[in-house]
């Protein structure tokens, strides 16, 4: 009887691969291409022992440990630096890729009725989940093999074949592990929005726990699945034990997903959504309150989650800004006031590095809200609103206002959490005005990114994924630009590149003004396109 549950799995796998071929191809080329290109650049950047020693002083600091993970000892080649810098980042990218694909394949298609149509034919009850598993295996291990081959052809100094395949396949299995988490959570809750939120909550908890244990006691990182990627000891011990742990975790998670899937009905979940009120609240009397109600959970989760993330980073300020630990004689030579000023400068530099991460994360919920103008159309929800005397102007403005307020609220919560973490950890904490300065400076580039999203959704909604690719490119340029010694001009391709290391430096008022003007123009283009184009 079990074989009947998987009837037509191979057919559905081919169908899913054909349907998602463009998305899978873009992800594969982007991930493998970026990984190989950076690897090829590392030998020229860190080709001498002096360059290696210089960058390792930075990477071993608590600030860099929080971002990239614990650096190994005995680094002697550019391959060691590459593995140390890229592993955690590429694992994060794998999480985003797998969550977007798996949740869309499972809960997304169940919501719009495709699953019910397929299940009406002679297919097994577990076939769709089985097809998603096979697709995830092909995607992640395929990218992992491309990573390994890319490292081989990049001719990175200090690599070996065992280490190349460990790093490549290890990252592939890390992605597959998070695909299993997304698949399991998609069975537990009964809609794609909550599946996405809960999946990222799980990842966020793992990331914060990984960061904390890396700084306090790296041995404890073994208890965190996301921390296993740091334990490869690539090109040193070439430890395959973390890969085995990922495989076991993946098997258990998918087994639980299959079990729950076999017991539940279509559009149901282990945790059911609570029924709404019998009568609408007095506040639910228009499209603005409706949109706010639809996105309420997402807004709350992102705000609280990034508040906690900010607090976690702030709680290590005392470790980052304590140069006396590395050289106790400095206090006697320079005096307490000079030492405090030096510590503050170090922390401000760390904040300036964190700002691009916080800005990108705060943009995600806002962009998702604007994207609802497209996803709501595709699912038929907005047709019910359009059937009423509600103009598109109102829908567009409501969506833009909520998205903008959400993004600015989440960014403010993150920086306030960062401030509170500093108050908690430091005897003489950084002043709140420093964080306000950083917040104000990043309002204009954040609004430009939201404006780009609005312009695309309003004019060419089929290309809506482009803004996420652009956001990812901006993160890579700003995040890795200095370490990879990029030239200055790529920074100017994103609005974040015009913000001069705030709060280390003061923001340029003229830059903020012209960026706000560009954002207004982009929102205007989106508005004109949205009110003029046909639905869907």
N, C-alpha and C positions, 0 to 999 in steps of 0.2 A: 504493500500500500504506500510505503514511503516513496517508491519510485514514481507513483502517480502524482505526488505532490510537486515533482520537478518536471512534469511533462511540458515540452516545448521550451525548456530553459535555453537551449542552444539557439533556437529561433529568436527568442526574445532578446538574447544577447546580441545577435547580429542586428536586430531591429534597433536596439538602443545605441549600438556603436554607429550605425548609419545615421541615426537621428542626431546624435551628439558629436558627429565627426569634426565639425568646425571648432567647437569648444575644446574638445580633447586635443586637437592639433595645435591650437593656439597655446594652450597650457603647456603642452609638451615642448614646443619650440621655444617658448618664453623661458621655461624653467631650465631646460637643458642648455639652451643657448647662453643664458646669463651665467650659469654655473661654469661652463667651459670657457667663456670669454674672460671671466674674472680670473680663472685658474691660469690662463695663458698670460695674463698681465702680471701675475704675482712674482715670477722669477725676475723680471726686469725691475720691479719695484723693490723687492727684498732679496736681491741677489748676493749681497755681501753680509758678513757676520755683524758688521757695525750697524747696518740698517735693521737687521733682525733684532739685535740687542736694544736698539733705540725704540722700536715699536713695542717690544715685549714689556718695557718699563710701563708703557701706557696701558697695555692690555691686561697686565696683572693687577692694576689698581681696582679697588672695590667697585668703582663706577663702571668700568669695562666688564668686570666679572658679572655685574647685574645684567648687562646688556647681552654679552656674548657667551657667558658661562665661564667656568673655572679654566684658566689656562694651564696646560701641562708643563711639567718641569723638563729641563734639558732640551729646550727648543734649539735646533741647530740648522734648520733649512726653511726655505720659503713654503714648502709643503706643510710643515708643522703649523705655520702661521695661518695658512689657507684653511686647513682643517679646523683649527681653533676658532677662527672668525666666522666661517661660513656654515658650520654644522647647525647651530641653533637657528640662524636666520632661515636657511633652506627648509628646516623642519617646520617653522612657522608658516612658510609659503605652502608647504604640503598640506598643512591643516586647513588653510583657507580653500585650497583647490578641492580637497576631498569633501569638505563640508558642503561647498556649493554644488557639487555634482551629485553626491549621494542623497542629500536631502531633497534636491529637485527631482531625482529619479523616483524616490519613494513617496514622501509626503506631498511634494509639489504636484505630481501627476495624479495622485489620489484625490487631491482637493478639486482639480478641474475636471474630474470624471473619466480620465483616460484609463485608470486602473479598473474601474467598474466595467468599462466596455471590453477591455482585454479579458477580464475574468469571466465575462459572459460566454467566451469561447472555450474550446477544449484545451485549457492550460492548467497546469498544476497550481495549487494554492501558494506554494513557495517559489514558483518559477520567477516571478518578478524580482524578489529579493535575491534569488540565486543568480539571475542575470546581472544584477547590480554588483554582487560580489565578484563575479568573473570580470566585469568591466573594470572594477577597482583594481583587481590583481593585474590585469593587462596594462592599465595606465601607470600604476605606481612602480611595478617592477620594470616596465618598459623604460620609464624615465630613469629609474635607478641604473639600468644597464647603460643608458646614454650618458649618465653621469660618469660611470666607470670608464667607458670608452673615451669620453671627453677628457678626463684626467690623463689617460694614457697618451692621447694625441697632443695634449697641451704641453707636454714635455716639462712639467713642473719639477723644479729641482728638489730632490729628496723623496720622490714618490717610489712606490713599489706596487707590483700587480695585486698582491694580497690587500694592501691598504686601499688601492683604488676601488676594488670591488667591495670591500668592507664599507667604505664611505658611501659609495653609490647605492648598493643594495640596502645598506642600513637606513639611509634616508628613504628609500623606496618602501621598506617595511614600516618605517615610522609613519609615512603617509597612509599605508594600509591599516595600521593600528587605529588611526583617527577616523578612517573610513568606517571601521567596525563600530567605533563609538557613535558616529552619526547614524549608522544603520540601527543600532540598538535604541538610541533615544527616539528615532523616528517611529519605533514600535511602541514606545512608552507613552508619548503624547500624541494627540490626534490632529495636529495641524502643523504646517511647515514653519510658521512664524515661531511658535513655541519650541519646535524642534531645533531651529537655528539658535534661538536664544539660549536654551538649555545646553546645547552642544558647546557654545562659546563660553558659557559659565564654567563648564567642566574644564575646558582648556585654560581659561583664565585662572582657575584655582591651581591647576598644575603649574602654570607659568610662574605665578607668584610664589608658590611653594619651592619651585626650582631655584628661583632667584634668591630666596631667603636662605635655603640650605647651602647654596654655592658660596655665600658670604660667611655664614656661621659655621657650618660643618659639612664639607662636600661629600662625606661618606653617607650622609642622610639622603642625598640626591638619588641613591639607588632605590629608595622607596617611592619615587615619583616616576610614573611612566614617561612623561615628557623629558625627564632628566636622563633617561637611558641613552639618548643620542650623544650625550657628553662623555659617555663611558666607553666609547669605541677605542679610545687611545690610538687613533689612526696614525700609521707610520711609526708608532712606538712599539706597543705590545700587540696591536691589531687584534683587539679583543672582540670575538664574535658572540660572547655571552649575552650582551644587550639585545642583539638581533634575535637570538633564541627566545628571550623574554618577550619581545614584541610579537613574535609568531604565536607564542602560547596565549598572550593577552588577546590577540586578534581572533584566534580560534574560539576562545571562551566567549568573547563579546558577540561574534557572529552566531555561535550556537544559541546563545540566549535570544538573539534577535529572531532567529528561525523559530525557536520555541514559542515566543510571544506571537509572532506572525501567524503561526499555525492555529492559535487559539482565538485570535481576535477577528472581528468582522471588518469589512471595508469601511473606511472613514472612522473607525474606532481606534482607541488606544488603551493602554493599561491604565492611564490616568485620563479620565474624561474631562472635557471642558465644562465648567459649571454653567448651567442654564442661565440665560439672562433674566432681567426683571420682566414681570408680566406687563408692566406699563413703563413707558420711557420716562426717564428723569426729566425734570423741567429744564435741566441743562443740556439735554440731548435734543435740541430743537433746531438743528441746522447742520450744514455740511462741516463747519469748523469743529463743532463739538463731536460730530460723528468721526471725523478723521482723528481727532485727539483721542477718542475712545478706542479706535482701532489700533493706535500706536502707543497707547498708554503703557502697556507692559514693557515694550521695547525701550521706551524712553526711561522708565524707572530703572530697568536692569542696567542699561548702559551708564546712566548717571551714577548709580550706587557702585557698579563694578569698577568704573574708572576713578571714582573717589577713593576706593580701596587700593587700586593700583597706584595712584598718586601717593597715597599715604605710605605704601610699602616702599616706594622709591625714596620718599622723604625720610623714612626711618633709618636709612643708611647714610644720611648726610654726615653723621658724626664720624663714620669710618672714612668717608671720602675726604672730608675737610679736616684731616688731622695729620699734617705733615710732620708733627713732632714724633709720631710713631716710627717714621723712617729715618729721622735725624734728630735725636733728643737735644743736641747741642745748639740747634737753631734758636731755641727760645732764649738761651743765655746771650747769644750773639745779637739777635734782632729785637728782642723785647716782645712782650705779650701783644701789644697793639699791632705790631707789624706781622706777627704770626697769625693773628685773627684776620687781618686784611688779606693775607695770602690764602688762608683757608676759605674765606668768602669768595675769593676770585676763582678758586678751584671748583667750588660748588656751583657758582654761576655758569662756569663753562660746562659743567655737567647738565645743568638745567637747559642750556641752549641746545645741547645734543638731544635731550629728551623732548623738546618742544615739537620737533617734526613728528616723532612717534605719537605724542598726545594729539597733535593736530589731525593726523591721518585717522587715528582711532575715533576721534570725536566727529569726523566727517561721515563715517560709515552709517550711523543711524539717520543722519540728515539726508544723505543720498538715497537711502532706502525709502524714506518717506516720499521724496520726489519721484522715485521710481514707481511708487504706487499708482501714479497717473497712468503708467503703462501696464503694470501687473493687474491692477484693478480692472482695466479695460479687457485684458486678455481673459480674465476669469469671468467676465460678464457682470461684475459687481457694479461698476460705474454706469452700466446701461440702465439699471434701475433708477439711478439718480438722474441720469439724462432724460428719463421718461417724465420726470417732474419738471416744473418750471424753475430749473436751476441752471444758470448760465455757466459757461466754461470759465469765464473770468473769475467767478467766485471759487470754483474748484481749484483753479491754478493758484490764486492768491492764498487760499487757505493752506494748500499744500506747501507753498514756498514759505509762508510765515511760520508754520509749525516746524518745518525742516530747519529753518534758520535759527529759531529760538532753541530747538533741541540741540543743535550742534554747538551753539554758544554756551548753552547751559552745561552740556557735558564737558566742554573744554574748561569752563570755570570750575566745575566740580573737581576735575582732575588736578588743576593747579591748587585749588584750596586743600585737597587731600595731600598734595606735595608739601604745602606750607605746614599743615598740621603734623605731618610726619617729621618735618624739621623741628617743630616746636617740641615734639615728643622726644626726639633723640639728642638735641643739642642743648648745651647749657646757655649758649648765646645764639638763638636761632636767627635765620635770615628774615629780614623785615618783609612784611606782607606787600609793601609797595613794589618790591622786586618782582613778585609774581604777577601783580597787576600790570606792571610794565610789559612783561612777556605776553600776557593775555591780550592787552590792547594792540600790541604789534601784530599778533597773528589773526586778528579779526578780518583784516582785509584780504589776505591770501586765502583764508578759509571761505570767505564769501565768493571769491573768484571761482574756487572749485565747485561750490554749490551752483554758481551761475552757469558753469560749463555743463553740469548735470542737467539743469533746467533747459538750457538751449538744445541739448541733444534730445531730451525727452519731448520737447515741444516741436522739434523740426524733423529729426530722423530717429524715432524711438527704436527702430530695429538695430541701431548701433549703440544701444544703451550701455553695453559692456565696455565700450571704449573709455568711458570716464574712470572706471575701476582700473583699467590698465594704465591710464595716465597717472592716477593716484599712486599706483604701485611704483611706476617709474620715478615719480617725484620722491617717494620714500627711499628708493635705492640710491638715487643721486645725492640726496642730502645726508643720508645715513652712512653710506660707504664712501662718499666722494673724497673725503680727506684721507681715509686709510688707503684707498686705492689710487690716491694722487691724480684724480681726474683734473683736467684743465678747468678753468673758471667758467667757460661759456655754457656747459651743460646746466649749471645751476640756474642760469637765466632763462632756461626753457620752462621753468615752473615758477609760480608766484612766490613760493617759499624762498627762492634764491635771492630775492631782493630785500629780505629781512636780515639786517646785519648783526647776526649773532646776539640777538636780544636774549637775556638781559645783560650780557657782558658789555654790550654797547647799547646806546640809545637808538630807538627806531627813528627813521627819517620821516618826518611829517609829510613831506611832499610825496614820498613813495606810498604812504597810506592813502593819501587823497586820490592819486591816479589809479591805484588798485581798486578803491571803492567805486570810482567812475566806471572802470572796466566791468566790475561785477554788476553794476546797475544796467549797463548795456547788454550783458549776457542774459540777465533776467528778462529784459525787454524783448530780446530775440526769442527766448523761450515762450514768452507770453503770446507774441504775434504768431509764432508757429503753431502753438497749441490751439488757439481759438480758430485758426484757419484750416487745419488739417482734418481729414476724415478720422472717425474712430477706427481703431485697430489698423 
